[in-house]
């Protein structure tokens, strides 16, 4: 069965605000997570990843937080822009690069 | 580099027909993958390959076959199409355990 799941199927934010997309996982032994962005009609695109030996990792305008105690991770997007509109997936890497995807959160940006 | 390319973009099949979805990558990646994405859902792994001549089942392999005769190509074969195989199919590739790059997808409808 699914081992990662997202909390909300949709999220609307105002342009310029920060967005937070959440994801929970069930296996406490899980040690590698990846966030993907999927724009309409396209394949997923890698955003950022994090391994279990880290609590936080930052990229350009994005931050991923991993809370192993409650088995939760989040993707934070700073100063959300119209180009950030997409479906965001968290995925668990279960070894040999086998990815298990959550259902996704559709992020909508309001002008 | 073209990256990961997939053909066709769209296809409608009748129940019982067969077809091959083509996937090619020009990044010299050793790992390649096939996923399917049903509406409103995350991607599910069908088959993957860690190198030419080596393939293995993913989460949902039933009804599909693959081959990997070259590093560049990883075709997915549907022998007896069924309505349950209506989906969007994504091919991806990666260099060992690094990030996966996805193709644009093939939208398949089985009627």
Interface residues (C-beta under 8 A of the other chain):
Chain A: X2 X9 X34 X41 X42 X43 X44 X45 X46 X49 X89 X91 X93 X96 X97 X98 X99 X100 X101 X102 X103 X104
Chain B: X4 X31 X33 X40 X41 X42 X43 X44 X45 X48 X50 X56 X58 X59 X90 X92 X94 X96 X97 X99 X100 X101 X102 X103 X104 X105
